[in-house]
Amino acid sequence: QVELAESGGGLVQPGGSMRLSCTASGNIFPVSAMGWHRQVPGKKRELVAGISGGSVMYGESVRGRFTISKDNAGNIFYLQMNNLKPEDTNTYYCNWRVGWANYWGQGTQVTVSS
């Protein structure tokens, strides 16, 4: 079992920055992938940013603005969001994969508005 706890969401102005955190606990290793997702209206939940092995992936709409990173201990990872846009408003879910088992956090709300 893996439990994920997200934090860092809230209200931010357009052009501002915010950092989300995800803390994993339980049987979290060996981890095969971790990442952040958000829900696109009318579509499946999309990958915002992810780490798998030594590879890093970003969604097209956030590439160049968002950065994913992980703590040296390996149980915490982050999403640094810069130059936020109103269309970034969403619930952000962290994901943790151990083998083929997939775990999700409950989500943290990010609202980008003046």
Helices and strands as residue ranges (DSSP letters): E 2-7, E 10-12, E 18-26, E 33-39, E 45-52, E 55-58, E 66-70, E 76-81, G 86-88, E 90-98, E 101-104, E 108-112
